[in-house]
Amino acid sequence: MLGAAAASSAARVERSRPEAPRTLRWAAVVVAVEAAAIGVGAVLLLYLVVTSAADSMSRAIAEVVVVGAGSALLATAAVGLWRVAGWARGPVIVLQLLLAALAYTTAFEAGRPAIGLPVLVLVAAELYLLATPEARLAYLDR
């Protein structure tokens, strides 16, 4: 009954997205690398859960789910950074700060610098790339 009237509505206006500057694209690549590394860690944890005897199977499965969800969140944020989505920068910064704390603890307190130092380098690179004037202006121009 009202279908004909609704069909002749005004044309939809396409909003153009600003193109991401080079530093923001590099930041998206760094986040994607982190997401891939954490995803590999989740698969490795799943393998260890399946092939070995855990003290608490529910806790081990929950750990796999949490690591997998973190990887998926980082991958989604990488896509958001590439598209200059307004929501993407905040979660990336928060996750980088959490990764920095984890990497510091791993490198210096747990005595595993081969694991912690590369993560600290990635975190420092990511925070630098997001703090460049080019990246900040991309979010102001949205």
A tleap script that builds the chain and sets N, CA, C and O, in Angstrom:
source leaprc.protein.ff14SB
mol = sequence {
  NMET LEU GLY ALA ALA ALA ALA SER SER ALA
  ALA ARG VAL GLU ARG SER ARG PRO GLU ALA
  PRO ARG THR LEU ARG TRP ALA ALA VAL VAL
  VAL ALA VAL GLU ALA ALA ALA ILE GLY VAL
  GLY ALA VAL LEU LEU LEU TYR LEU VAL VAL
  THR SER ALA ALA ASP SER MET SER ARG ALA
  ILE ALA GLU VAL VAL VAL VAL GLY ALA GLY
  SER ALA LEU LEU ALA THR ALA ALA VAL GLY
  LEU TRP ARG VAL ALA GLY TRP ALA ARG GLY
  PRO VAL ILE VAL LEU GLN LEU LEU LEU ALA
  ALA LEU ALA TYR THR THR ALA PHE GLU ALA
  GLY ARG PRO ALA ILE GLY LEU PRO VAL LEU
  VAL LEU VAL ALA ALA GLU LEU TYR LEU LEU
  ALA THR PRO GLU ALA ARG LEU ALA TYR LEU
  ASP CARG
}
set mol.1.N position { 0.818 -1.180 0.000 }
set mol.1.CA position { 0.000 0.000 0.000 }
set mol.1.C position { 0.867 1.252 0.000 }
set mol.1.O position { 0.645 2.157 -0.804 }
set mol.2.N position { 1.842 1.312 0.883 }
set mol.2.CA position { 2.722 2.476 0.932 }
set mol.2.C position { 4.047 2.220 0.226 }
set mol.2.O position { 4.918 3.090 0.208 }
set mol.3.N position { 4.205 1.058 -0.344 }
set mol.3.CA position { 5.463 0.710 -0.984 }
set mol.3.C position { 5.813 1.615 -2.139 }
set mol.3.O position { 6.984 1.949 -2.324 }
set mol.4.N position { 4.838 2.017 -2.916 }
set mol.4.CA position { 5.113 2.879 -4.066 }
set mol.4.C position { 5.573 4.255 -3.619 }
set mol.4.O position { 6.450 4.853 -4.243 }
set mol.5.N position { 4.985 4.760 -2.544 }
set mol.5.CA position { 5.378 6.084 -2.060 }
set mol.5.C position { 6.786 6.051 -1.472 }
set mol.5.O position { 7.549 7.007 -1.613 }
set mol.6.N position { 7.120 4.957 -0.821 }
set mol.6.CA position { 8.440 4.862 -0.203 }
set mol.6.C position { 9.531 4.638 -1.238 }
set mol.6.O position { 10.685 4.999 -1.007 }
set mol.7.N position { 9.190 4.058 -2.355 }
set mol.7.CA position { 10.196 3.757 -3.362 }
set mol.7.C position { 10.749 5.007 -4.032 }
set mol.7.O position { 11.870 4.984 -4.539 }
set mol.8.N position { 10.003 6.075 -4.045 }
set mol.8.CA position { 10.455 7.290 -4.721 }
set mol.8.C position { 11.102 8.282 -3.758 }
set mol.8.O position { 11.043 9.491 -3.983 }
set mol.9.N position { 11.705 7.792 -2.708 }
set mol.9.CA position { 12.339 8.696 -1.754 }
set mol.9.C position { 13.610 9.290 -2.360 }
set mol.9.O position { 14.063 8.874 -3.427 }
set mol.10.N position { 14.157 10.246 -1.672 }
set mol.10.CA position { 15.338 10.955 -2.175 }
set mol.10.C position { 16.524 10.008 -2.300 }
set mol.10.O position { 16.630 9.014 -1.582 }
set mol.11.N position { 17.390 10.335 -3.209 }
set mol.11.CA position { 18.588 9.521 -3.431 }
set mol.11.C position { 19.498 9.584 -2.216 }
set mol.11.O position { 19.617 10.619 -1.560 }
set mol.12.N position { 20.119 8.488 -1.938 }
set mol.12.CA position { 21.022 8.413 -0.798 }
set mol.12.C position { 22.345 9.087 -1.142 }
set mol.12.O position { 22.930 8.832 -2.194 }
set mol.13.N position { 22.801 9.936 -0.254 }
set mol.13.CA position { 24.049 10.662 -0.473 }
set mol.13.C position { 25.191 9.849 0.123 }
set mol.13.O position { 25.166 9.498 1.303 }
set mol.14.N position { 26.171 9.558 -0.686 }
set mol.14.CA position { 27.347 8.820 -0.229 }
set mol.14.C position { 28.335 9.785 0.412 }
set mol.14.O position { 28.726 10.787 -0.186 }
set mol.15.N position { 28.728 9.464 1.636 }
set mol.15.CA position { 29.753 10.268 2.289 }
set mol.15.C position { 31.107 9.683 1.943 }
set mol.15.O position { 31.305 8.469 1.985 }
set mol.16.N position { 32.018 10.545 1.607 }
set mol.16.CA position { 33.353 10.052 1.277 }
set mol.16.C position { 34.181 9.922 2.551 }
set mol.16.O position { 34.169 10.800 3.414 }
set mol.17.N position { 34.889 8.822 2.645 }
set mol.17.CA position { 35.783 8.612 3.781 }
set mol.17.C position { 37.125 9.236 3.466 }
set mol.17.O position { 37.604 9.160 2.334 }
set mol.18.N position { 37.730 9.851 4.465 }
set mol.18.CA position { 39.077 10.358 4.209 }
set mol.18.C position { 40.039 9.183 4.041 }
set mol.18.O position { 39.911 8.161 4.715 }
set mol.19.N position { 40.979 9.337 3.156 }
set mol.19.CA position { 41.968 8.278 2.970 }
set mol.19.C position { 42.966 8.329 4.119 }
set mol.19.O position { 43.389 9.402 4.548 }
set mol.20.N position { 43.324 7.175 4.596 }
set mol.20.CA position { 44.244 7.094 5.728 }
set mol.20.C position { 45.638 7.528 5.294 }
set mol.20.O position { 46.122 7.109 4.243 }
set mol.21.N position { 46.288 8.370 6.103 }
set mol.21.CA position { 47.673 8.733 5.787 }
set mol.21.C position { 48.601 7.530 5.987 }
set mol.21.O position { 48.217 6.516 6.570 }
set mol.22.N position { 49.806 7.671 5.497 }
set mol.22.CA position { 50.766 6.567 5.533 }
set mol.22.C position { 51.039 6.089 6.960 }
set mol.22.O position { 51.107 4.883 7.199 }
set mol.23.N position { 51.194 6.999 7.898 }
set mol.23.CA position { 51.495 6.569 9.272 }
set mol.23.C position { 50.336 5.782 9.872 }
set mol.23.O position { 50.556 4.839 10.633 }
set mol.24.N position { 49.117 6.156 9.541 }
set mol.24.CA position { 47.965 5.426 10.061 }
set mol.24.C position { 47.863 4.041 9.420 }
set mol.24.O position { 47.458 3.076 10.068 }
set mol.25.N position { 48.228 3.957 8.160 }
set mol.25.CA position { 48.239 2.636 7.513 }
set mol.25.C position { 49.337 1.743 8.103 }
set mol.25.O position { 49.136 0.543 8.292 }
set mol.26.N position { 50.489 2.337 8.390 }
set mol.26.CA position { 51.547 1.559 9.047 }
set mol.26.C position { 51.092 1.108 10.435 }
set mol.26.O position { 51.386 -0.010 10.857 }
set mol.27.N position { 50.373 1.983 11.143 }
set mol.27.CA position { 49.843 1.608 12.456 }
set mol.27.C position { 48.875 0.434 12.326 }
set mol.27.O position { 48.882 -0.477 13.154 }
set mol.28.N position { 48.046 0.457 11.287 }
set mol.28.CA position { 47.117 -0.651 11.055 }
set mol.28.C position { 47.875 -1.941 10.759 }
set mol.28.O position { 47.464 -3.017 11.194 }
set mol.29.N position { 48.969 -1.839 10.028 }
set mol.29.CA position { 49.777 -3.029 9.723 }
set mol.29.C position { 50.409 -3.581 10.998 }
set mol.29.O position { 50.439 -4.796 11.196 }
set mol.30.N position { 50.913 -2.704 11.860 }
set mol.30.CA position { 51.522 -3.158 13.119 }
set mol.30.C position { 50.476 -3.862 13.981 }
set mol.30.O position { 50.756 -4.907 14.568 }
set mol.31.N position { 49.273 -3.293 14.058 }
set mol.31.CA position { 48.206 -3.924 14.842 }
set mol.31.C position { 47.821 -5.270 14.227 }
set mol.31.O position { 47.552 -6.228 14.952 }
set mol.32.N position { 47.792 -5.346 12.909 }
set mol.32.CA position { 47.470 -6.619 12.252 }
set mol.32.C position { 48.538 -7.672 12.542 }
set mol.32.O position { 48.214 -8.845 12.730 }
set mol.33.N position { 49.802 -7.264 12.578 }
set mol.33.CA position { 50.883 -8.203 12.920 }
set mol.33.C position { 50.712 -8.693 14.357 }
set mol.33.O position { 50.872 -9.881 14.634 }
set mol.34.N position { 50.389 -7.780 15.262 }
set mol.34.CA position { 50.148 -8.179 16.647 }
set mol.34.C position { 48.968 -9.140 16.736 }
set mol.34.O position { 49.029 -10.133 17.461 }
set mol.35.N position { 47.898 -8.851 16.004 }
set mol.35.CA position { 46.720 -9.725 16.019 }
set mol.35.C position { 47.068 -11.114 15.493 }
set mol.35.O position { 46.616 -12.120 16.040 }
set mol.36.N position { 47.866 -11.167 14.440 }
set mol.36.CA position { 48.264 -12.464 13.885 }
set mol.36.C position { 49.124 -13.239 14.880 }
set mol.36.O position { 48.952 -14.447 15.042 }
set mol.37.N position { 50.046 -12.550 15.544 }
set mol.37.CA position { 50.906 -13.222 16.524 }
set mol.37.C position { 50.087 -13.748 17.704 }
set mol.37.O position { 50.326 -14.856 18.186 }
set mol.38.N position { 49.132 -12.961 18.159 }
set mol.38.CA position { 48.289 -13.409 19.272 }
set mol.38.C position { 47.378 -14.551 18.813 }
set mol.38.O position { 47.089 -15.466 19.583 }
set mol.39.N position { 46.931 -14.493 17.562 }
set mol.39.CA position { 46.133 -15.591 17.019 }
set mol.39.C position { 46.918 -16.893 16.959 }
set mol.39.O position { 46.389 -17.960 17.269 }
set mol.40.N position { 48.182 -16.802 16.561 }
set mol.40.CA position { 49.050 -17.991 16.566 }
set mol.40.C position { 49.211 -18.502 17.995 }
set mol.40.O position { 49.216 -19.710 18.232 }
set mol.41.N position { 49.342 -17.578 18.941 }
set mol.41.CA position { 49.420 -17.982 20.344 }
set mol.41.C position { 48.159 -18.691 20.813 }
set mol.41.O position { 48.234 -19.650 21.581 }
set mol.42.N position { 47.000 -18.226 20.357 }
set mol.42.CA position { 45.740 -18.878 20.722 }
set mol.42.C position { 45.666 -20.290 20.154 }
set mol.42.O position { 45.212 -21.215 20.828 }
set mol.43.N position { 46.114 -20.451 18.912 }
set mol.43.CA position { 46.121 -21.791 18.304 }
set mol.43.C position { 47.101 -22.702 19.047 }
set mol.43.O position { 46.807 -23.875 19.276 }
set mol.44.N position { 48.261 -22.165 19.422 }
set mol.44.CA position { 49.232 -22.949 20.184 }
set mol.44.C position { 48.655 -23.349 21.544 }
set mol.44.O position { 48.826 -24.488 21.979 }
set mol.45.N position { 47.977 -22.420 22.212 }
set mol.45.CA position { 47.343 -22.751 23.490 }
set mol.45.C position { 46.284 -23.833 23.315 }
set mol.45.O position { 46.178 -24.744 24.135 }
set mol.46.N position { 45.503 -23.729 22.246 }
set mol.46.CA position { 44.485 -24.747 21.987 }
set mol.46.C position { 45.132 -26.113 21.767 }
set mol.46.O position { 44.638 -27.126 22.263 }
set mol.47.N position { 46.227 -26.138 21.032 }
set mol.47.CA position { 46.961 -27.391 20.814 }
set mol.47.C position { 47.440 -27.969 22.151 }
set mol.47.O position { 47.319 -29.170 22.394 }
set mol.48.N position { 47.983 -27.104 23.012 }
set mol.48.CA position { 48.466 -27.576 24.310 }
set mol.48.C position { 47.324 -28.078 25.185 }
set mol.48.O position { 47.493 -29.044 25.928 }
set mol.49.N position { 46.162 -27.430 25.104 }
set mol.49.CA position { 45.008 -27.876 25.886 }
set mol.49.C position { 44.550 -29.256 25.421 }
set mol.49.O position { 44.210 -30.117 26.233 }
set mol.50.N position { 44.545 -29.452 24.106 }
set mol.50.CA position { 44.061 -30.725 23.559 }
set mol.50.C position { 45.055 -31.860 23.812 }
set mol.50.O position { 44.643 -32.986 24.090 }
set mol.51.N position { 46.342 -31.583 23.721 }
set mol.51.CA position { 47.339 -32.660 23.787 }
set mol.51.C position { 47.902 -32.928 25.175 }
set mol.51.O position { 48.569 -33.944 25.368 }
set mol.52.N position { 47.660 -32.064 26.137 }
set mol.52.CA position { 48.228 -32.299 27.466 }
set mol.52.C position { 47.123 -32.267 28.518 }
set mol.52.O position { 45.991 -31.868 28.244 }
set mol.53.N position { 47.475 -32.690 29.707 }
set mol.53.CA position { 46.520 -32.713 30.808 }
set mol.53.C position { 46.627 -31.407 31.591 }
set mol.53.O position { 47.660 -31.120 32.197 }
set mol.54.N position { 45.574 -30.636 31.574 }
set mol.54.CA position { 45.556 -29.366 32.302 }
set mol.54.C position { 45.048 -29.595 33.722 }
set mol.54.O position { 44.286 -30.529 33.973 }
set mol.55.N position { 45.475 -28.737 34.649 }
set mol.55.CA position { 44.973 -28.818 36.020 }
set mol.55.C position { 43.468 -28.574 36.047 }
set mol.55.O position { 42.721 -29.279 36.725 }
set mol.56.N position { 43.042 -27.569 35.301 }
set mol.56.CA position { 41.625 -27.223 35.206 }
set mol.56.C position { 41.287 -27.028 33.728 }
set mol.56.O position { 41.722 -26.056 33.110 }
set mol.57.N position { 40.524 -27.938 33.176 }
set mol.57.CA position { 40.194 -27.871 31.759 }
set mol.57.C position { 39.353 -26.637 31.444 }
set mol.57.O position { 39.530 -26.019 30.395 }
set mol.58.N position { 38.449 -26.278 32.335 }
set mol.58.CA position { 37.614 -25.099 32.070 }
set mol.58.C position { 38.453 -23.825 32.075 }
set mol.58.O position { 38.218 -22.924 31.271 }
set mol.59.N position { 39.422 -23.747 32.969 }
set mol.59.CA position { 40.299 -22.574 32.997 }
set mol.59.C position { 41.182 -22.520 31.754 }
set mol.59.O position { 41.435 -21.439 31.224 }
set mol.60.N position { 41.644 -23.654 31.294 }
set mol.60.CA position { 42.477 -23.700 30.089 }
set mol.60.C position { 41.679 -23.289 28.859 }
set mol.60.O position { 42.185 -22.553 28.012 }
set mol.61.N position { 40.445 -23.754 28.752 }
set mol.61.CA position { 39.600 -23.368 27.618 }
set mol.61.C position { 39.259 -21.889 27.690 }
set mol.61.O position { 39.234 -21.206 26.666 }
set mol.62.N position { 38.996 -21.390 28.889 }
set mol.62.CA position { 38.719 -19.957 29.043 }
set mol.62.C position { 39.921 -19.124 28.617 }
set mol.62.O position { 39.758 -18.057 28.024 }
set mol.63.N position { 41.113 -19.597 28.912 }
set mol.63.CA position { 42.329 -18.888 28.497 }
set mol.63.C position { 42.442 -18.837 26.977 }
set mol.63.O position { 42.810 -17.806 26.415 }
set mol.64.N position { 42.129 -19.936 26.317 }
set mol.64.CA position { 42.151 -19.970 24.850 }
set mol.64.C position { 41.127 -18.992 24.288 }
set mol.64.O position { 41.413 -18.281 23.325 }
set mol.65.N position { 39.942 -18.949 24.877 }
set mol.65.CA position { 38.887 -18.044 24.402 }
set mol.65.C position { 39.296 -16.587 24.593 }
set mol.65.O position { 39.085 -15.765 23.702 }
set mol.66.N position { 39.875 -16.261 25.735 }
set mol.66.CA position { 40.286 -14.877 25.995 }
set mol.66.C position { 41.384 -14.445 25.022 }
set mol.66.O position { 41.331 -13.339 24.486 }
set mol.67.N position { 42.363 -15.294 24.792 }
set mol.67.CA position { 43.446 -14.950 23.863 }
set mol.67.C position { 42.904 -14.830 22.440 }
set mol.67.O position { 43.292 -13.922 21.705 }
set mol.68.N position { 42.017 -15.733 22.052 }
set mol.68.CA position { 41.402 -15.648 20.724 }
set mol.68.C position { 40.556 -14.398 20.556 }
set mol.68.O position { 40.570 -13.775 19.495 }
set mol.69.N position { 39.816 -14.027 21.598 }
set mol.69.CA position { 39.008 -12.805 21.534 }
set mol.69.C position { 39.895 -11.567 21.445 }
set mol.69.O position { 39.561 -10.619 20.735 }
set mol.70.N position { 41.013 -11.566 22.151 }
set mol.70.CA position { 41.953 -10.444 22.046 }
set mol.70.C position { 42.519 -10.313 20.648 }
set mol.70.O position { 42.684 -9.205 20.136 }
set mol.71.N position { 42.814 -11.440 20.035 }
set mol.71.CA position { 43.308 -11.423 18.662 }
set mol.71.C position { 42.248 -10.888 17.708 }
set mol.71.O position { 42.557 -10.085 16.827 }
set mol.72.N position { 41.008 -11.323 17.873 }
set mol.72.CA position { 39.921 -10.843 17.007 }
set mol.72.C position { 39.674 -9.354 17.207 }
set mol.72.O position { 39.408 -8.633 16.246 }
set mol.73.N position { 39.762 -8.891 18.455 }
set mol.73.CA position { 39.575 -7.464 18.725 }
set mol.73.C position { 40.669 -6.634 18.064 }
set mol.73.O position { 40.386 -5.594 17.468 }
set mol.74.N position { 41.902 -7.083 18.165 }
set mol.74.CA position { 42.997 -6.361 17.516 }
set mol.74.C position { 42.861 -6.373 15.996 }
set mol.74.O position { 43.146 -5.368 15.345 }
set mol.75.N position { 42.432 -7.488 15.426 }
set mol.75.CA position { 42.249 -7.552 13.971 }
set mol.75.C position { 41.146 -6.598 13.523 }
set mol.75.O position { 41.280 -5.931 12.497 }
set mol.76.N position { 40.065 -6.532 14.284 }
set mol.76.CA position { 38.978 -5.601 13.967 }
set mol.76.C position { 39.455 -4.159 14.084 }
set mol.76.O position { 39.108 -3.318 13.255 }
set mol.77.N position { 40.241 -3.876 15.099 }
set mol.77.CA position { 40.773 -2.523 15.266 }
set mol.77.C position { 41.740 -2.164 14.146 }
set mol.77.O position { 41.805 -1.004 13.741 }
set mol.78.N position { 42.489 -3.132 13.642 }
set mol.78.CA position { 43.394 -2.864 12.515 }
set mol.78.C position { 42.605 -2.445 11.283 }
set mol.78.O position { 42.997 -1.517 10.576 }
set mol.79.N position { 41.499 -3.123 11.029 }
set mol.79.CA position { 40.637 -2.738 9.902 }
set mol.79.C position { 40.064 -1.346 10.137 }
set mol.79.O position { 39.981 -0.540 9.211 }
set mol.80.N position { 39.671 -1.064 11.374 }
set mol.80.CA position { 39.148 0.259 11.700 }
set mol.80.C position { 40.172 1.363 11.511 }
set mol.80.O position { 39.834 2.443 11.026 }
set mol.81.N position { 41.413 1.112 11.885 }
set mol.81.CA position { 42.468 2.102 11.663 }
set mol.81.C position { 42.690 2.329 10.175 }
set mol.81.O position { 42.874 3.467 9.743 }
set mol.82.N position { 42.673 1.264 9.393 }
set mol.82.CA position { 42.888 1.379 7.948 }
set mol.82.C position { 41.794 2.240 7.319 }
set mol.82.O position { 42.043 2.984 6.370 }
set mol.83.N position { 40.576 2.128 7.863 }
set mol.83.CA position { 39.439 2.888 7.324 }
set mol.83.C position { 39.243 4.238 8.004 }
set mol.83.O position { 38.293 4.950 7.680 }
set mol.84.N position { 40.101 4.601 8.922 }
set mol.84.CA position { 40.030 5.832 9.714 }
set mol.84.C position { 38.686 5.902 10.447 }
set mol.84.O position { 38.035 6.946 10.471 }
set mol.85.N position { 38.284 4.780 11.040 }
set mol.85.CA position { 37.058 4.736 11.825 }
set mol.85.C position { 37.301 5.420 13.165 }
set mol.85.O position { 38.336 5.217 13.800 }
set mol.86.N position { 36.344 6.225 13.583 }
set mol.86.CA position { 36.509 6.999 14.809 }
set mol.86.C position { 36.649 6.156 16.063 }
set mol.86.O position { 37.296 6.582 17.020 }
set mol.87.N position { 36.061 4.979 16.078 }
set mol.87.CA position { 36.090 4.134 17.262 }
set mol.87.C position { 37.397 3.359 17.412 }
set mol.87.O position { 37.653 2.819 18.489 }
set mol.88.N position { 38.220 3.285 16.393 }
set mol.88.CA position { 39.339 2.339 16.376 }
set mol.88.C position { 40.548 2.782 17.191 }
set mol.88.O position { 41.245 1.942 17.760 }
set mol.89.N position { 40.804 4.061 17.259 }
set mol.89.CA position { 42.053 4.516 17.872 }
set mol.89.C position { 42.089 4.289 19.383 }
set mol.89.O position { 43.124 3.888 19.915 }
set mol.90.N position { 41.004 4.532 20.068 }
set mol.90.CA position { 40.960 4.370 21.525 }
set mol.90.C position { 41.249 2.954 21.991 }
set mol.90.O position { 42.124 2.757 22.834 }
set mol.91.N position { 40.531 1.948 21.459 }
set mol.91.CA position { 40.837 0.576 21.876 }
set mol.91.C position { 42.259 0.138 21.542 }
set mol.91.O position { 42.865 -0.633 22.286 }
set mol.92.N position { 42.789 0.627 20.427 }
set mol.92.CA position { 44.164 0.258 20.069 }
set mol.92.C position { 45.136 0.814 21.101 }
set mol.92.O position { 46.055 0.113 21.525 }
set mol.93.N position { 44.946 2.052 21.505 }
set mol.93.CA position { 45.847 2.649 22.496 }
set mol.93.C position { 45.741 1.911 23.827 }
set mol.93.O position { 46.758 1.619 24.456 }
set mol.94.N position { 44.516 1.606 24.260 }
set mol.94.CA position { 44.338 0.883 25.524 }
set mol.94.C position { 44.998 -0.495 25.452 }
set mol.94.O position { 45.693 -0.900 26.384 }
set mol.95.N position { 44.784 -1.206 24.358 }
set mol.95.CA position { 45.402 -2.528 24.223 }
set mol.95.C position { 46.920 -2.446 24.138 }
set mol.95.O position { 47.612 -3.347 24.611 }
set mol.96.N position { 47.447 -1.382 23.544 }
set mol.96.CA position { 48.906 -1.222 23.491 }
set mol.96.C position { 49.467 -1.004 24.893 }
set mol.96.O position { 50.531 -1.528 25.224 }
set mol.97.N position { 48.762 -0.239 25.712 }
set mol.97.CA position { 49.228 -0.024 27.085 }
set mol.97.C position { 49.184 -1.327 27.884 }
set mol.97.O position { 50.085 -1.603 28.676 }
set mol.98.N position { 48.137 -2.127 27.675 }
set mol.98.CA position { 48.074 -3.429 28.343 }
set mol.98.C position { 49.183 -4.360 27.850 }
set mol.98.O position { 49.804 -5.069 28.641 }
set mol.99.N position { 49.425 -4.353 26.545 }
set mol.99.CA position { 50.518 -5.167 25.997 }
set mol.99.C position { 51.875 -4.700 26.512 }
set mol.99.O position { 52.770 -5.515 26.733 }
set mol.100.N position { 52.031 -3.386 26.704 }
set mol.100.CA position { 53.300 -2.868 27.228 }
set mol.100.C position { 53.550 -3.392 28.639 }
set mol.100.O position { 54.665 -3.799 28.965 }
set mol.101.N position { 52.514 -3.381 29.475 }
set mol.101.CA position { 52.668 -3.898 30.836 }
set mol.101.C position { 52.999 -5.391 30.818 }
set mol.101.O position { 53.859 -5.853 31.567 }
set mol.102.N position { 52.317 -6.131 29.966 }
set mol.102.CA position { 52.572 -7.566 29.855 }
set mol.102.C position { 53.977 -7.844 29.323 }
set mol.102.O position { 54.669 -8.733 29.819 }
set mol.103.N position { 54.394 -7.081 28.312 }
set mol.103.CA position { 55.723 -7.284 27.724 }
set mol.103.C position { 56.828 -6.907 28.707 }
set mol.103.O position { 57.854 -7.584 28.771 }
set mol.104.N position { 56.631 -5.840 29.470 }
set mol.104.CA position { 57.625 -5.434 30.466 }
set mol.104.C position { 57.788 -6.531 31.520 }
set mol.104.O position { 58.904 -6.900 31.888 }
set mol.105.N position { 56.656 -7.040 31.993 }
set mol.105.CA position { 56.704 -8.108 32.991 }
set mol.105.C position { 57.395 -9.347 32.430 }
set mol.105.O position { 58.190 -9.990 33.114 }
set mol.106.N position { 57.084 -9.672 31.186 }
set mol.106.CA position { 57.694 -10.846 30.560 }
set mol.106.C position { 59.194 -10.655 30.357 }
set mol.106.O position { 59.982 -11.563 30.618 }
set mol.107.N position { 59.581 -9.479 29.894 }
set mol.107.CA position { 60.988 -9.244 29.558 }
set mol.107.C position { 61.872 -9.129 30.786 }
set mol.107.O position { 62.963 -9.697 30.817 }
set mol.108.N position { 61.420 -8.406 31.793 }
set mol.108.CA position { 62.320 -8.062 32.893 }
set mol.108.C position { 62.045 -8.816 34.186 }
set mol.108.O position { 62.986 -9.173 34.895 }
set mol.109.N position { 60.796 -9.064 34.508 }
set mol.109.CA position { 60.512 -9.744 35.765 }
set mol.109.C position { 60.485 -11.262 35.606 }
set mol.109.O position { 60.871 -11.990 36.520 }
set mol.110.N position { 60.030 -11.740 34.443 }
set mol.110.CA position { 59.996 -13.184 34.208 }
set mol.110.C position { 61.282 -13.684 33.564 }
set mol.110.O position { 61.462 -14.890 33.395 }
set mol.111.N position { 62.175 -12.769 33.202 }
set mol.111.CA position { 63.454 -13.170 32.630 }
set mol.111.C position { 63.365 -13.734 31.226 }
set mol.111.O position { 64.159 -14.601 30.861 }
set mol.112.N position { 62.419 -13.262 30.432 }
set mol.112.CA position { 62.260 -13.718 29.043 }
set mol.112.C position { 62.352 -12.538 28.079 }
set mol.112.O position { 61.361 -12.188 27.438 }
set mol.113.N position { 63.530 -11.920 27.968 }
set mol.113.CA position { 63.644 -10.754 27.086 }
set mol.113.C position { 63.434 -11.086 25.613 }
set mol.113.O position { 63.051 -10.205 24.842 }
set mol.114.N position { 63.670 -12.316 25.203 }
set mol.114.CA position { 63.466 -12.680 23.797 }
set mol.114.C position { 61.991 -12.608 23.408 }
set mol.114.O position { 61.667 -12.450 22.231 }
set mol.115.N position { 61.108 -12.721 24.379 }
set mol.115.CA position { 59.673 -12.610 24.111 }
set mol.115.C position { 59.188 -11.187 24.367 }
set mol.115.O position { 58.445 -10.631 23.558 }
set mol.116.N position { 59.596 -10.602 25.473 }
set mol.116.CA position { 59.061 -9.306 25.878 }
set mol.116.C position { 59.581 -8.116 25.095 }
set mol.116.O position { 58.819 -7.194 24.806 }
set mol.117.N position { 60.862 -8.113 24.745 }
set mol.117.CA position { 61.429 -6.948 24.058 }
set mol.117.C position { 60.852 -6.715 22.661 }
set mol.117.O position { 60.582 -5.563 22.321 }
set mol.118.N position { 60.647 -7.745 21.832 }
set mol.118.CA position { 60.006 -7.472 20.535 }
set mol.118.C position { 58.597 -6.905 20.675 }
set mol.118.O position { 58.178 -6.064 19.879 }
set mol.119.N position { 57.874 -7.364 21.679 }
set mol.119.CA position { 56.528 -6.824 21.904 }
set mol.119.C position { 56.618 -5.365 22.333 }
set mol.119.O position { 55.812 -4.541 21.903 }
set mol.120.N position { 57.595 -5.041 23.180 }
set mol.120.CA position { 57.784 -3.640 23.578 }
set mol.120.C position { 58.135 -2.762 22.385 }
set mol.120.O position { 57.689 -1.618 22.307 }
set mol.121.N position { 58.920 -3.279 21.466 }
set mol.121.CA position { 59.262 -2.515 20.256 }
set mol.121.C position { 58.013 -2.267 19.414 }
set mol.121.O position { 57.810 -1.160 18.916 }
set mol.122.N position { 57.178 -3.289 19.253 }
set mol.122.CA position { 55.930 -3.112 18.499 }
set mol.122.C position { 55.002 -2.105 19.171 }
set mol.122.O position { 54.383 -1.280 18.499 }
set mol.123.N position { 54.908 -2.173 20.487 }
set mol.123.CA position { 54.055 -1.233 21.222 }
set mol.123.C position { 54.567 0.191 21.052 }
set mol.123.O position { 53.784 1.108 20.803 }
set mol.124.N position { 55.879 0.379 21.187 }
set mol.124.CA position { 56.448 1.723 21.023 }
set mol.124.C position { 56.216 2.240 19.609 }
set mol.124.O position { 55.875 3.408 19.424 }
set mol.125.N position { 56.395 1.385 18.616 }
set mol.125.CA position { 56.160 1.799 17.227 }
set mol.125.C position { 54.704 2.177 17.015 }
set mol.125.O position { 54.409 3.175 16.357 }
set mol.126.N position { 53.802 1.395 17.560 }
set mol.126.CA position { 52.366 1.664 17.394 }
set mol.126.C position { 51.967 2.983 18.046 }
set mol.126.O position { 51.261 3.790 17.441 }
set mol.127.N position { 52.414 3.200 19.264 }
set mol.127.CA position { 52.061 4.447 19.946 }
set mol.127.C position { 52.672 5.653 19.243 }
set mol.127.O position { 52.046 6.711 19.167 }
set mol.128.N position { 53.883 5.502 18.731 }
set mol.128.CA position { 54.494 6.591 17.967 }
set mol.128.C position { 53.690 6.888 16.706 }
set mol.128.O position { 53.398 8.047 16.411 }
set mol.129.N position { 53.332 5.846 15.963 }
set mol.129.CA position { 52.598 6.046 14.711 }
set mol.129.C position { 51.231 6.687 14.945 }
set mol.129.O position { 50.775 7.487 14.128 }
set mol.130.N position { 50.580 6.342 16.048 }
set mol.130.CA position { 49.277 6.941 16.342 }
set mol.130.C position { 49.394 8.362 16.871 }
set mol.130.O position { 48.423 9.118 16.831 }
set mol.131.N position { 50.576 8.736 17.367 }
set mol.131.CA position { 50.756 10.076 17.923 }
set mol.131.C position { 51.315 11.072 16.917 }
set mol.131.O position { 51.454 12.251 17.245 }
set mol.132.N position { 51.636 10.641 15.716 }
set mol.132.CA position { 52.169 11.574 14.719 }
set mol.132.C position { 51.104 12.593 14.341 }
set mol.132.O position { 49.911 12.289 14.382 }
set mol.133.N position { 51.523 13.797 13.973 }
set mol.133.CA position { 50.543 14.813 13.568 }
set mol.133.C position { 49.674 14.359 12.397 }
set mol.133.O position { 48.493 14.698 12.329 }
set mol.134.N position { 50.254 13.600 11.486 }
set mol.134.CA position { 49.506 13.089 10.336 }
set mol.134.C position { 48.324 12.221 10.777 }
set mol.134.O position { 47.215 12.365 10.264 }
set mol.135.N position { 48.569 11.327 11.723 }
set mol.135.CA position { 47.513 10.428 12.198 }
set mol.135.C position { 46.471 11.186 13.008 }
set mol.135.O position { 45.274 10.928 12.880 }
set mol.136.N position { 46.921 12.117 13.838 }
set mol.136.CA position { 45.957 12.889 14.627 }
set mol.136.C position { 45.076 13.750 13.740 }
set mol.136.O position { 43.878 13.871 13.993 }
set mol.137.N position { 45.651 14.351 12.705 }
set mol.137.CA position { 44.857 15.178 11.790 }
set mol.137.C position { 43.861 14.345 10.991 }
set mol.137.O position { 42.790 14.837 10.637 }
set mol.138.N position { 44.197 13.102 10.706 }
set mol.138.CA position { 43.259 12.242 9.976 }
set mol.138.C position { 41.976 12.048 10.777 }
set mol.138.O position { 40.890 11.962 10.205 }
set mol.139.N position { 42.103 11.978 12.103 }
set mol.139.CA position { 40.911 11.813 12.931 }
set mol.139.C position { 40.192 13.136 13.160 }
set mol.139.O position { 38.984 13.144 13.398 }
set mol.140.N position { 40.899 14.239 13.094 }
set mol.140.CA position { 40.236 15.539 13.234 }
set mol.140.C position { 39.477 15.920 11.975 }
set mol.140.O position { 38.469 16.623 12.048 }
set mol.141.N position { 39.949 15.463 10.821 }
set mol.141.CA position { 39.322 15.815 9.547 }
set mol.141.C position { 38.118 14.954 9.209 }
set mol.141.O position { 37.468 15.188 8.191 }
set mol.142.N position { 37.807 13.972 10.028 }
set mol.142.CA position { 36.685 13.096 9.703 }
set mol.142.C position { 35.400 13.852 9.645 }
set mol.142.O position { 34.349 13.266 9.382 }
savepdb mol mol.pdb
quit
